[in-house]
Amino acid sequence: MSQTQLKPFYHAFGFNISSDFCLPELPKRSGPNEVVDIYIRRADLNDLWAESATPTGHFVINENLIMFKVPDTAIFSISEGQNIGVQALNERSDDYLRLFLLGTCMGAILLQRRILPLHGSAIAINGKAYAIVGDSGAGKSTLASAFLNRGYKLLSDDVIPVSLNKEGYPVVTPAYPQQKLWQESLTAFGMDSTQLRPIIDRETKFAVPVPDRFASEPLPLAGVYELVKTEAKEVALEPVDHLERFHKLFYHTYRNFIIRPSGLLEWHFQMSASIVKKIDFYQIRRPVSSFTAQELSSRILSAITEEVAI
C-alpha cells in the first residue's frame, strides 16, 4: 500500500517514485500529504533468480512477477505494479541501470497497472495528444523534436502511458521531460551536443532535457502515427483501417512479449478495442535517403487540421 512520504521523491508517468538510485531525468516533489506509488529499491535477488530462471533465459514472467537479468549488469524484479527491486552485479554506474529502470522496468510496471505503454514519442498539439510509434531507428524522437521546434510540447519519449478516463476515452499521461537524439539529428536541428550527456554505450546518442517544452498535464489521445522508413523518394501518409489498428497497437506496445505470459492478452485486446474507434490512425512513410523531419511534421499537422475540419 502507498505510504505517506516526507522526503523528496520523483514524479514521472503520473506516479510519485521513491528510489534508492539517483534519477536526475525526473522532476522532484515533496510534501507531507503526498503518497508514494512506486518504490525502487536495492535488493538481493540472486536466490530468487536462481530458483525461477532457466539456464539460458533472460526473463521470468508470470501473472505476479516480472524478472529479467542483464548479464554482468543487474537483476531486476517488478511486482504488484509498484515494486522494482535491483540487484547490481558489478560496479557499473547508475547511469547504466537507469536505462533499464526508466525503460523495461517502467514498461512492466505500467502493464501490471493495466496502463498501455506504447513505444514511441507523444506530442501535445492544440490540447490533444498524438503518438508517434515505430521500430527502433525509425526517427520517432527526431520527428517529435521537429514538433518541439515548432512550439509544441513533449508528453513522452520512448514509453507512452495510455489509460482510459471515466468516460472510456484514451488519455496520455506525461512521462518526464527528456528526449534521446542521435548526433545527426542534433546537427540537422543546429543543436550543440557538447553540454549534453551521452547515453551509455551509445556515444553518438544524447539525453536532451526539455523542461520548458514539456506538457505536464494528461491529454486525450487523438491520433497515432506509425513512422516507417522506405526506399521511396517521397513522404507518404495513409490511413490505417480499424482491423489493422489492433495488430499495430499490439506490435507497438512496449515490451509486448510480456503481455501473454502475464495473463494480459484479453485485457490488451479490450484496451485496444476501446481505443481504435476513438482515434485517427495513420502510417507515415519517410525516405531513408534524406532528413525529412520538418516535412513529416508538416504533413501530420495538415492531416490533423483536415480531421478537425471534418
MARSEZA-316655 format. One record per atom (N, C-alpha, C, CB): x, y, z. Coordinates in steps of 0.1 Angstrom, whole numbers, padded with zeros to 4 digits, always signed. Glycine has a CB too. Example, Ala and Ser with C-alpha at 12.3 -4.5 7.8 and 13.67 -1.06 7.14 Angstrom:
BEGIN
+0132-0057+0078
+0123-0045+0078
+0132-0033+0078
+0113-0045+0090
+0128-0022+0071
+0137-0011+0071
+0129+0000+0079
+0141-0006+0057
END
This chain:
BEGIN
+0008-0012+0000
+0000+0000+0000
+0009+0013+0000
-0010+0000+0012
+0004+0023-0006
+0011+0036-0006
+0012+0041+0008
+0005+0046-0015
+0023+0048+0012
+0025+0053+0025
+0029+0068+0023
+0035+0046+0032
+0026+0076+0034
+0030+0090+0034
+0045+0091+0033
+0024+0097+0046
+0050+0100+0025
+0065+0102+0023
+0068+0116+0025
+0069+0097+0009
+0077+0119+0035
+0081+0133+0038
+0093+0137+0030
+0083+0134+0052
+0102+0128+0027
+0115+0132+0020
+0112+0134+0005
+0125+0121+0022
+0120+0141-0002
+0118+0143-0016
+0117+0130-0024
+0129+0152-0022
+0109+0130-0034
+0108+0119-0043
+0106+0124-0057
+0096+0109-0039
+0106+0114-0067
+0105+0118-0081
+0091+0116-0086
+0114+0109-0089
+0088+0123-0097
+0075+0122-0103
+0076+0119-0118
+0066+0134-0100
+0070+0109-0123
+0070+0105-0137
+0059+0096-0140
+0084+0099-0141
+0054+0096-0153
+0044+0087-0157
+0031+0088-0149
+0049+0072-0157
+0030+0099-0142
+0018+0101-0134
+0019+0096-0120
+0006+0095-0140
+0031+0091-0116
+0033+0085-0103
+0044+0092-0095
+0037+0070-0105
+0043+0091-0082
+0054+0095-0073
+0063+0083-0070
+0048+0101-0059
+0076+0085-0072
+0085+0074-0072
+0096+0076-0061
+0092+0072-0085
+0097+0067-0052
+0108+0067-0042
+0119+0057-0047
+0103+0063-0028
+0131+0062-0047
+0142+0054-0054
+0155+0055-0046
+0144+0059-0068
+0161+0043-0045
+0174+0042-0039
+0185+0047-0049
+0177+0028-0034
+0181+0049-0061
+0190+0053-0072
+0187+0067-0076
+0190+0043-0084
+0197+0075-0079
+0195+0088-0084
+0189+0088-0098
+0209+0096-0084
+0178+0096-0100
+0171+0096-0112
+0171+0111-0117
+0157+0090-0111
+0182+0117-0121
+0182+0131-0124
+0173+0136-0136
+0196+0135-0127
+0169+0126-0144
+0160+0130-0155
+0146+0134-0150
+0159+0118-0165
+0142+0129-0138
+0129+0131-0133
+0127+0143-0124
+0124+0118-0126
+0116+0150-0126
+0113+0161-0116
+0111+0156-0102
+0100+0168-0121
+0115+0164-0092
+0114+0160-0078
+0101+0167-0072
+0126+0164-0071
+0096+0160-0062
+0085+0166-0055
+0087+0163-0040
+0071+0160-0060
+0080+0170-0031
+0080+0166-0017
+0067+0173-0011
+0093+0171-0010
+0063+0167+0000
+0051+0173+0007
+0045+0163+0017
+0041+0177-0003
+0040+0168+0028
+0035+0159+0039
+0023+0151+0035
+0032+0167+0051
+0015+0156+0025
+0003+0149+0021
+0004+0141+0008
-0008+0159+0019
+0016+0140+0003
+0019+0132-0009
+0021+0117-0005
+0031+0137-0017
+0017+0108-0014
+0020+0094-0012
+0029+0089-0023
+0007+0086-0012
+0036+0078-0020
+0045+0072-0030
+0037+0060-0036
+0058+0066-0023
+0038+0060-0050
+0031+0050-0058
+0041+0038-0062
+0025+0056-0070
+0053+0041-0064
+0063+0032-0069
+0076+0032-0061
+0066+0034-0084
+0081+0021-0057
+0093+0020-0049
+0104+0013-0057
+0091+0013-0035
+0116+0020-0058
+0127+0013-0065
+0138+0011-0054
+0133+0022-0077
+0141-0001-0051
+0149-0005-0040
+0161-0014-0044
+0141-0011-0029
+0172-0013-0038
+0183-0023-0039
+0178-0036-0032
+0196-0018-0033
+0181-0047-0038
+0176-0060-0032
+0185-0071-0036
+0161-0063-0038
+0184-0081-0028
+0192-0094-0030
+0183-0103-0038
+0197-0100-0017
+0185-0104-0051
+0177-0112-0060
+0183-0125-0065
+0172-0104-0071
+0196-0127-0061
+0203-0139-0067
+0196-0152-0065
+0217-0139-0060
+0191-0155-0052
+0185-0167-0049
+0172-0169-0057
+0182-0169-0034
+0164-0158-0057
+0151-0158-0064
+0153-0161-0079
+0143-0145-0062
+0163-0155-0085
+0166-0157-0099
+0170-0171-0101
+0177-0147-0104
+0179-0176-0093
+0184-0190-0095
+0172-0200-0094
+0194-0193-0084
+0163-0197-0085
+0151-0206-0084
+0141-0205-0096
+0144-0203-0071
+0140-0194-0102
+0130-0191-0111
+0134-0192-0126
+0124-0177-0109
+0146-0188-0129
+0151-0187-0143
+0156-0200-0149
+0161-0176-0144
+0155-0201-0162
+0161-0212-0169
+0176-0208-0171
+0154-0215-0182
+0184-0218-0174
+0199-0215-0175
+0202-0205-0186
+0206-0228-0178
+0194-0205-0197
+0197-0196-0208
+0187-0185-0209
+0197-0204-0221
+0178-0184-0200
+0168-0173-0201
+0172-0160-0195
+0155-0178-0195
+0167-0149-0201
+0169-0136-0195
+0157-0130-0189
+0174-0127-0207
+0145-0137-0190
+0133-0131-0184
+0126-0143-0176
+0124-0125-0194
+0119-0139-0166
+0109-0147-0159
+0097-0139-0158
+0114-0152-0144
+0086-0144-0164
+0073-0136-0165
+0062-0145-0161
+0071-0130-0179
+0054-0141-0151
+0041-0147-0148
+0031-0136-0143
+0043-0158-0137
+0020-0140-0138
+0009-0130-0135
+0013-0122-0123
-0004-0137-0133
+0022-0126-0115
+0026-0119-0103
+0039-0112-0103
+0025-0128-0091
+0048-0117-0112
+0062-0112-0111
+0068-0111-0125
+0070-0121-0102
+0076-0101-0127
+0084-0100-0139
+0099-0098-0135
+0079-0088-0149
+0107-0107-0139
+0122-0105-0136
+0130-0106-0149
+0126-0116-0126
+0141-0099-0149
+0150-0100-0160
+0164-0097-0156
+0146-0091-0172
+0173-0103-0163
+0187-0102-0160
+0195-0096-0172
+0193-0116-0156
+0203-0086-0169
+0212-0080-0179
+0226-0086-0175
+0211-0065-0180
+0231-0095-0183
+0244-0101-0180
+0255-0091-0176
+0249-0109-0191
+0262-0094-0165
+0272-0086-0159
+0268-0072-0155
+0284-0085-0169
+0255-0070-0154
+0250-0057-0150
+0241-0057-0138
+0242-0050-0162
+0229-0064-0139
+0220-0063-0128
+0208-0073-0130
+0214-0049-0126
+0202-0077-0120
+0189-0084-0120
+0178-0075-0115
+0189-0097-0111
+0167-0074-0122
+0156-0066-0119
+0144-0074-0116
+0153-0055-0130
+0136-0070-0107
+0123-0076-0104
+0112-0065-0104
+0123-0084-0091
+0100-0068-0109
+0089-0059-0109
+0077-0067-0104
+0087-0053-0123
+0070-0061-0094
+0059-0068-0089
+0048-0059-0084
+0063-0078-0077
+0035-0063-0084
+0024-0056-0078
+0022-0042-0084
+0025-0055-0064
+0028-0039-0095
+0026-0026-0101
+0032-0015-0093
+0012-0024-0103
+0040-0018-0083
+0046-0007-0075
+0060-0010-0070
+0037-0005-0064
+0065-0022-0071
+0078-0025-0065
+0088-0029-0076
+0077-0036-0055
+0099-0022-0076
+0111-0026-0085
+0123-0029-0076
+0113-0014-0095
+0128-0041-0077
+0140-0044-0070
+0152-0045-0079
+0138-0058-0063
+0163-0041-0075
+0175-0041-0083
+0187-0048-0076
+0179-0027-0087
+0193-0058-0082
+0205-0065-0077
+0216-0062-0086
+0203-0080-0075
+0225-0052-0083
+0236-0049-0091
+0246-0060-0091
+0243-0036-0087
+0251-0063-0103
+0261-0075-0104
+0275-0070-0106
+0257-0083-0116
+0277-0057-0107
+0291-0052-0109
+0291-0037-0104
+0297-0054-0123
+0302-0030-0108
+0303-0016-0103
+0299-0006-0114
+0318-0014-0099
+0291-0011-0123
+0286-0001-0134
+0279+0011-0127
+0277-0008-0144
+0280+0022-0134
+0274+0034-0128
+0259+0033-0129
+0279+0046-0136
+0252+0041-0120
+0238+0042-0120
+0232+0046-0133
+0233+0051-0109
+0240+0054-0141
+0236+0058-0155
+0231+0046-0163
+0247+0065-0162
+0239+0035-0162
+0236+0023-0170
+0223+0017-0165
+0247+0013-0170
+0222+0016-0152
+0210+0010-0146
+0197+0018-0149
+0211+0009-0131
+0198+0031-0150
+0187+0039-0153
+0181+0036-0167
+0190+0054-0152
+0189+0032-0176
+0183+0028-0189
+0173+0018-0188
+0195+0023-0199
+0175+0008-0179
+0165-0003-0177
+0154+0001-0167
+0172-0015-0172
+0157+0009-0157
+0147+0014-0147
+0137+0022-0154
+0154+0022-0136
+0141+0031-0163
+0131+0040-0169
+0126+0035-0182
+0138+0054-0172
+0131+0023-0187
+0126+0017-0199
+0118+0004-0195
+0138+0013-0208
+0125-0007-0196
+0118-0020-0194
+0111-0021-0180
+0128-0031-0195
+0117-0016-0170
+0110-0017-0156
+0097-0009-0156
+0120-0012-0145
+0098+0004-0161
+0086+0012-0161
+0075+0007-0171
+0089+0027-0165
+0080+0001-0182
+0070-0005-0191
+0063-0017-0184
+0077-0010-0204
+0070-0025-0177
+0064-0036-0170
+0055-0031-0159
+0075-0045-0164
+0059-0021-0151
+0050-0015-0141
+0037-0010-0147
+0057-0003-0134
+0038-0004-0158
+0026+0001-0165
+0016-0010-0169
+0029+0010-0177
+0022-0021-0174
+0014-0032-0178
+0008-0039-0166
+0022-0043-0186
+0015-0040-0155
+0009-0045-0143
-0002-0037-0137
+0020-0047-0132
-0002-0024-0140
-0012-0015-0136
-0023-0013-0146
-0006-0001-0133
-0023-0021-0157
-0032-0021-0168
-0033-0007-0174
-0046-0024-0162
-0021-0002-0177
-0019+0010-0185
-0011+0006-0197
-0011+0021-0176
-0015+0010-0209
-0009+0006-0221
+0003+0014-0224
-0019+0007-0233
+0015+0008-0224
+0028+0015-0228
+0031+0014-0243
+0039+0010-0219
+0029+0024-0250
+0032+0024-0264
+0047+0028-0266
+0023+0033-0272
+0054+0022-0276
+0068+0025-0278
+0069+0037-0288
+0075+0013-0283
+0072+0049-0283
+0073+0060-0292
+0074+0073-0285
+0061+0060-0302
+0070+0084-0292
+0070+0097-0286
+0056+0103-0287
+0080+0106-0294
+0052+0111-0277
+0039+0117-0278
+0041+0132-0277
+0030+0112-0266
+0033+0139-0285
+0034+0153-0286
+0020+0159-0283
+0038+0158-0300
+0020+0171-0276
+0008+0178-0273
+0005+0189-0284
+0009+0185-0259
-0006+0187-0291
-0009+0197-0302
-0023+0201-0300
-0007+0190-0316
-0025+0214-0297
-0038+0220-0296
-0047+0213-0285
-0045+0221-0309
-0041+0210-0274
-0049+0204-0263
-0051+0189-0264
-0061+0211-0262
-0045+0182-0274
-0047+0168-0276
-0033+0161-0277
-0056+0165-0288
-0033+0148-0275
-0020+0141-0276
-0020+0133-0289
-0019+0131-0264
-0008+0133-0295
-0006+0125-0307
+0006+0116-0305
-0005+0134-0320
+0005+0103-0307
+0016+0094-0305
+0023+0091-0319
+0011+0081-0299
+0036+0091-0318
+0044+0087-0330
+0051+0074-0326
+0055+0098-0334
+0047+0063-0333
+0052+0050-0329
+0060+0045-0341
+0041+0040-0326
+0068+0034-0339
+0076+0029-0349
+0087+0020-0344
+0082+0040-0358
+0094+0013-0353
+0106+0005-0349
+0117+0013-0344
+0110-0004-0361
+0126+0008-0336
+0138+0015-0332
+0146+0020-0344
+0147+0006-0323
+0150+0032-0344
+0157+0038-0355
+0148+0044-0366
+0165+0028-0361
+0135+0043-0364
+0126+0049-0374
+0126+0064-0375
+0111+0044-0371
+0130+0070-0364
+0131+0085-0363
+0120+0091-0355
+0130+0090-0377
+0115+0084-0345
+0104+0089-0337
+0108+0101-0329
+0099+0078-0328
+0119+0100-0322
+0123+0112-0314
+0127+0124-0322
+0135+0107-0305
+0133+0121-0334
+0137+0132-0343
+0124+0139-0348
+0145+0127-0355
+0114+0132-0351
+0102+0138-0356
+0095+0146-0344
+0092+0127-0361
+0095+0140-0332
+0090+0147-0321
+0097+0160-0319
+0091+0138-0308
+0111+0160-0321
+0119+0172-0319
+0115+0183-0329
+0133+0169-0320
+0111+0179-0341
+0107+0188-0351
+0094+0195-0346
+0104+0181-0365
+0085+0188-0340
+0073+0194-0334
+0077+0204-0323
+0063+0184-0329
+0086+0200-0314
+0090+0209-0304
+0096+0222-0309
+0101+0202-0295
+0104+0221-0320
+0109+0233-0327
+0098+0242-0333
+0119+0229-0337
+0087+0236-0335
+0075+0244-0340
+0067+0251-0328
+0066+0236-0348
+0071+0248-0316
+0065+0254-0304
+0055+0244-0297
+0057+0265-0309
+0054+0232-0302
+0045+0222-0295
+0053+0216-0283
+0040+0211-0305
+0046+0208-0275
+0053+0203-0263
+0053+0188-0263
+0046+0208-0251
+0063+0182-0256
+0065+0168-0254
+0057+0163-0243
+0080+0165-0252
+0051+0151-0245
+0044+0144-0234
+0053+0132-0229
+0031+0139-0238
+0059+0125-0239
+0067+0114-0236
+0076+0110-0247
+0058+0102-0232
+0088+0104-0243
+0097+0099-0253
+0101+0085-0249
+0110+0109-0255
+0099+0075-0258
+0102+0061-0256
+0091+0053-0251
+0114+0060-0247
+0085+0057-0239
+0074+0049-0233
+0062+0059-0231
+0078+0042-0219
+0051+0056-0238
+0039+0064-0238
+0029+0058-0229
+0034+0068-0252
+0025+0063-0218
+0015+0057-0209
+0001+0061-0214
+0017+0061-0195
-0007+0051-0218
-0021+0054-0223
-0031+0046-0214
-0023+0049-0238
-0040+0054-0208
-0050+0048-0199
-0064+0053-0204
-0048+0052-0184
-0075+0048-0198
-0088+0052-0202
-0094+0061-0190
-0097+0040-0204
-0100+0072-0194
-0106+0080-0183
-0120+0075-0180
-0107+0095-0188
-0127+0082-0171
-0140+0077-0166
-0150+0075-0178
-0145+0086-0156
-0148+0083-0188
-0157+0082-0200
-0153+0072-0210
-0158+0096-0206
-0142+0065-0207
-0137+0054-0216
-0129+0060-0227
-0148+0047-0221
-0124+0072-0226
-0116+0078-0237
-0101+0077-0234
-0120+0093-0239
-0093+0073-0244
-0079+0071-0241
-0072+0085-0238
-0072+0065-0253
-0063+0084-0228
-0056+0096-0223
-0041+0093-0222
-0062+0101-0209
-0033+0102-0226
-0018+0101-0224
-0014+0109-0212
-0011+0105-0237
-0007+0102-0203
-0001+0108-0191
+0013+0112-0194
-0002+0099-0178
+0018+0124-0190
+0032+0128-0193
+0041+0119-0186
+0034+0142-0188
+0053+0116-0192
+0063+0107-0187
+0073+0116-0179
+0070+0099-0198
+0083+0121-0186
+0093+0130-0180
+0099+0138-0191
+0103+0122-0171
+0105+0150-0187
+0109+0160-0197
+0123+0157-0203
+0109+0174-0191
+0124+0147-0211
+0137+0144-0217
+0135+0137-0230
+0146+0136-0208
+0143+0140-0240
+0144+0133-0253
+0158+0126-0254
+0141+0142-0265
+0158+0116-0263
+0171+0110-0267
+0173+0112-0282
+0171+0095-0263
+0183+0119-0286
+0185+0122-0300
+0200+0118-0304
+0183+0137-0303
+0200+0113-0317
+0213+0110-0323
+0220+0122-0327
+0212+0100-0335
+0234+0122-0328
+0242+0133-0332
+0237+0139-0345
+0256+0130-0333
+0234+0130-0355
+0230+0135-0368
+0217+0144-0367
+0228+0124-0378
+0208+0140-0358
+0196+0148-0356
+0199+0161-0350
+0185+0140-0348
+0208+0161-0340
+0211+0174-0333
+0218+0183-0343
+0221+0171-0322
+0226+0177-0352
+0233+0186-0362
+0223+0192-0372
+0243+0177-0370
+0213+0183-0376
+0203+0188-0385
+0195+0199-0379
+0194+0177-0390
+0192+0199-0366
+0185+0209-0359
+0193+0221-0355
+0177+0203-0348
+0206+0220-0357
+0215+0231-0353
+0217+0231-0338
+0210+0244-0357
+0217+0220-0331
+0219+0219-0317
+0233+0214-0313
+0208+0209-0311
+0238+0220-0303
+0252+0217-0298
+0251+0206-0288
+0259+0229-0292
+0259+0195-0290
+0259+0184-0281
+0270+0184-0270
+0261+0171-0289
+0278+0195-0270
+0289+0195-0261
+0285+0195-0246
+0298+0207-0264
+0273+0201-0244
+0268+0202-0230
+0258+0191-0226
+0262+0215-0228
+0256+0181-0236
+0246+0171-0233
+0253+0158-0228
+0239+0168-0246
+0246+0150-0221
+0251+0137-0216
+0249+0126-0226
+0244+0134-0202
+0260+0119-0230
+0258+0108-0239
+0251+0097-0232
+0272+0103-0244
+0242+0090-0240
+0236+0078-0235
+0246+0067-0234
+0224+0073-0244
+0246+0060-0222
+0256+0049-0220
+0256+0039-0231
+0253+0042-0207
+0268+0035-0236
+0270+0026-0247
+0266+0031-0261
+0262+0013-0244
+0262+0043-0261
+0258+0049-0274
+0264+0063-0275
+0242+0050-0276
+0277+0064-0278
+0284+0077-0277
+0279+0088-0286
+0298+0074-0280
+0271+0084-0296
+0266+0095-0305
+0251+0097-0303
+0269+0091-0320
+0245+0092-0292
+0231+0095-0288
+0232+0102-0275
+0223+0082-0288
+0223+0112-0274
+0224+0121-0262
+0211+0123-0255
+0230+0134-0266
+0211+0125-0242
+0200+0129-0234
+0198+0144-0236
+0201+0125-0219
+0186+0148-0240
+0183+0162-0242
+0171+0166-0233
+0179+0164-0257
+0175+0173-0222
+0164+0178-0213
+0155+0189-0220
+0170+0184-0200
+0142+0188-0218
+0133+0197-0224
+0122+0202-0214
+0125+0191-0236
+0127+0207-0202
+0117+0211-0192
+0108+0222-0196
+0125+0215-0180
+0113+0231-0205
+0105+0243-0209
+0096+0239-0221
+0113+0254-0213
+0097+0227-0226
+0089+0223-0237
+0082+0209-0234
+0097+0221-0250
+0077+0209-0222
+0071+0196-0217
+0057+0199-0212
+0080+0190-0205
+0048+0191-0217
+0034+0192-0212
+0032+0184-0200
+0024+0188-0224
+0028+0191-0189
+0028+0184-0176
+0014+0178-0172
+0032+0194-0165
+0004+0180-0180
-0010+0175-0177
-0014+0165-0187
-0020+0187-0177
-0021+0154-0182
-0027+0144-0192
-0035+0150-0202
-0034+0133-0184
-0035+0144-0214
-0043+0149-0226
-0049+0138-0233
-0034+0157-0235
-0061+0140-0239
-0068+0129-0246
-0060+0125-0258
-0082+0133-0250
-0059+0112-0261
-0052+0107-0273
-0061+0108-0285
-0047+0092-0271
-0057+0116-0294
-0065+0119-0306
-0060+0112-0318
-0065+0134-0309
-0047+0108-0319
-0042+0101-0331
-0029+0094-0328
-0040+0111-0341
-0027+0083-0337
-0014+0076-0336
-0009+0076-0351
-0017+0061-0331
+0004+0079-0352
+0011+0079-0365
+0022+0069-0364
+0016+0093-0368
+0022+0059-0373
+0032+0049-0373
+0042+0053-0384
+0026+0035-0377
+0055+0056-0379
+0065+0061-0387
+0073+0049-0393
+0075+0070-0380
+0074+0048-0406
+0081+0037-0413
+0091+0042-0423
+0071+0028-0420
+0103+0036-0423
+0113+0040-0433
+0111+0033-0446
+0128+0037-0427
+0114+0040-0457
+0111+0034-0470
+0122+0039-0480
+0097+0038-0476
+0124+0031-0491
+0134+0035-0501
+0128+0045-0511
+0139+0022-0508
+0115+0047-0510
+0109+0057-0519
+0114+0071-0517
+0093+0057-0517
+0113+0080-0526
+0118+0093-0525
+0109+0103-0519
+0123+0098-0539
+0096+0100-0518
+0086+0109-0514
+0080+0105-0500
+0074+0110-0524
+0076+0115-0492
+0069+0112-0480
+0054+0108-0483
+0069+0124-0470
+0049+0097-0477
+0036+0093-0480
+0028+0091-0467
+0036+0079-0488
+0015+0095-0467
+0007+0094-0455
-0006+0086-0459
+0004+0108-0449
-0009+0075-0452
-0021+0067-0455
-0028+0063-0442
-0017+0055-0463
-0041+0063-0442
-0049+0059-0430
-0047+0044-0428
-0063+0062-0432
-0048+0039-0416
-0048+0025-0412
-0062+0021-0409
-0038+0023-0400
-0067+0010-0415
-0081+0006-0412
-0082+0000-0398
-0086-0004-0423
-0095-0001-0394
-0098-0005-0380
-0092-0018-0376
-0112-0004-0377
-0093-0028-0384
-0088-0042-0381
-0073-0042-0380
-0093-0052-0391
-0066-0035-0389
-0052-0034-0388
-0047-0027-0376
-0047-0028-0401
-0055-0018-0371
-0051-0010-0359
-0048-0019-0347
-0062+0000-0356
-0056-0030-0346
-0054-0039-0334
-0040-0045-0335
-0065-0050-0335
-0036-0049-0347
-0023-0055-0349
-0012-0045-0346
-0021-0061-0363
-0014-0033-0350
-0003-0023-0349
-0002-0018-0334
-0006-0011-0358
-0013-0017-0327
-0013-0014-0313
-0005-0025-0305
-0027-0012-0307
-0008-0037-0308
+0000-0048-0302
+0014-0047-0305
-0006-0062-0305
+0017-0046-0318
+0031-0046-0323
+0039-0035-0316
+0032-0045-0338
+0033-0023-0314
+0040-0011-0309
+0038-0009-0294
+0035+0001-0316
+0032-0020-0287
+0032-0020-0273
+0046-0022-0268
+0022-0030-0267
+0051-0014-0259
+0064-0015-0253
+0066-0028-0246
+0068-0003-0244
+0076-0036-0250
+0079-0049-0245
+0067-0058-0245
+0084-0048-0230
+0061-0060-0257
+0049-0067-0259
+0050-0082-0256
+0043-0065-0273
+0062-0087-0255
+0064-0101-0252
+0060-0104-0237
+0078-0106-0254
+0058-0094-0229
+0054-0095-0215
+0039-0099-0214
+0057-0083-0207
+0031-0095-0224
+0017-0095-0223
+0011-0109-0221
+0011-0089-0236
+0014-0118-0230
+0008-0132-0229
+0012-0139-0216
+0012-0140-0241
+0025-0140-0212
+0028-0148-0200
+0023-0141-0187
+0042-0150-0199
+0020-0128-0188
+0015-0121-0176
-0001-0122-0175
+0018-0106-0177
-0007-0129-0185
-0021-0131-0184
-0029-0119-0189
-0025-0135-0171
-0023-0110-0197
-0028-0097-0201
-0034-0097-0215
-0018-0086-0198
-0034-0108-0222
-0038-0108-0236
-0053-0103-0237
-0037-0122-0242
-0062-0108-0229
-0076-0104-0230
-0077-0089-0227
-0085-0112-0221
-0070-0085-0216
-0070-0070-0213
-0065-0062-0224
-0062-0068-0200
-0054-0066-0230
-0048-0058-0241
-0058-0057-0253
-0035-0064-0246
-0065-0068-0256
-0075-0067-0267
-0086-0058-0264
-0080-0081-0270
-0091-0058-0251
-0102-0050-0247
-0098-0035-0247
-0107-0054-0234
-0085-0033-0242
-0080-0019-0242
-0079-0014-0256
-0066-0019-0235
-0074-0022-0265
-0072-0018-0279
-0086-0015-0286
-0065-0029-0288
-0096-0023-0282
-0109-0021-0288
-0115-0008-0283
-0119-0033-0284
-0111-0004-0271
-0116+0009-0265
-0110+0021-0272
-0114+0009-0250
-0098+0018-0278
-0090+0029-0284
-0093+0031-0299
-0076+0027-0282
-0093+0020-0307
-0092+0021-0321
-0103+0029-0328
-0092+0007-0327
-0115+0029-0322
-0126+0037-0329
-0126+0051-0324
-0139+0030-0326
-0118+0055-0315
-0118+0068-0309
-0107+0077-0314
-0118+0068-0294
-0098+0072-0322
-0086+0080-0326
-0085+0079-0341
-0074+0075-0319
-0077+0088-0346
-0072+0087-0360
-0059+0079-0360
-0069+0102-0366
-0057+0071-0371
-0046+0062-0371
-0040+0063-0385
-0049+0048-0367
-0028+0067-0387
-0021+0068-0400
-0008+0061-0400
-0020+0083-0404
-0003+0057-0411
+0010+0053-0414
+0017+0064-0422
+0012+0038-0420
+0028+0068-0417
+0036+0079-0425
+0049+0073-0429
+0037+0092-0417
+0052+0073-0441
+0065+0067-0446
+0074+0078-0450
+0062+0057-0458
+0087+0076-0446
+0097+0086-0449
+0109+0080-0456
+0102+0092-0436
+0115+0087-0466
+0126+0083-0473
+0138+0081-0464
+0130+0092-0485
+0146+0071-0466
+0158+0069-0457
+0170+0078-0463
+0162+0054-0457
+0168+0083-0475
+0179+0090-0481
+0181+0105-0478
+0178+0089-0496
+0171+0110-0470
+0172+0124-0467
+0166+0127-0453
+0165+0133-0477
+0169+0139-0448
+0164+0143-0435
+0150+0150-0437
+0173+0153-0427
+0139+0143-0433
+0126+0148-0437
+0117+0152-0425
+0119+0137-0444
+0123+0154-0413
+0115+0156-0401
+0106+0168-0402
+0124+0158-0389
+0111+0179-0408
+0103+0191-0410
+0091+0188-0419
+0111+0202-0415
+0093+0181-0430
+0082+0178-0439
+0072+0168-0433
+0088+0172-0452
+0077+0159-0426
+0068+0149-0419
+0059+0156-0409
+0077+0138-0412
+0065+0165-0401
+0057+0173-0391
+0046+0181-0398
+0066+0181-0382
+0050+0187-0410
+0040+0195-0417
+0029+0186-0423
+0047+0202-0429
+0032+0174-0427
+0022+0165-0433
+0012+0161-0421
+0028+0153-0439
+0018+0158-0410
+0009+0154-0399
+0001+0165-0394
+0018+0149-0387
+0006+0177-0393
-0002+0189-0389
-0013+0192-0399
+0007+0201-0388
-0011+0189-0412
-0021+0191-0422
-0032+0181-0420
-0015+0190-0436
-0028+0168-0417
-0038+0158-0415
-0046+0161-0403
-0031+0144-0414
-0040+0166-0392
-0048+0169-0380
-0058+0180-0383
-0038+0174-0369
-0053+0190-0391
-0062+0201-0395
-0074+0197-0403
-0054+0212-0402
-0071+0188-0412
-0082+0182-0421
-0092+0174-0412
-0076+0174-0432
-0087+0166-0403
-0096+0158-0394
-0105+0168-0386
-0088+0149-0385
-0099+0178-0380
-0107+0188-0372
-0117+0195-0381
-0097+0198-0366
-0114+0198-0393
-0124+0204-0402
-0135+0195-0406
-0117+0209-0415
-0133+0182-0407
-0143+0173-0410
-0153+0171-0398
-0137+0159-0413
END
